[in-house]
Amino acid sequence: MSESSDISAMQPVNPKPFLKGLVNHRVGVKLKFNSTEYRGTLVSTDNYFNLQLNEAEEFVAGVSHGTLGEIFIRCNNVLYIRELPN
């Protein structure tokens, strides 16, 4: 199957229920810049899709730069959010 047919086979997801379903799960949050990703447990989200993570770890270009603990990520910086395996 080609990459373009993989993309066309994806179903749109309503973001609010998707995020609510990820609360208390491990997630990866990719930022729009610097190849930065934060991985941690999603504690909460608000109506603007701002995110609060606990036990967060910072990755730049796939390399860990340490554990940060509890962080807040403003919605306008987020490229995508994905659920991580436990």
Secondary structure, DSSP 8 states (H G I E B T S, - for coil): --HHHHHHT-----HHHHHHHHTTSEEEEEESSTTEEEEEEEEEE-TT--EEEEEEEEEETTEEEEEEEEEEE-GGGEEEEEE---
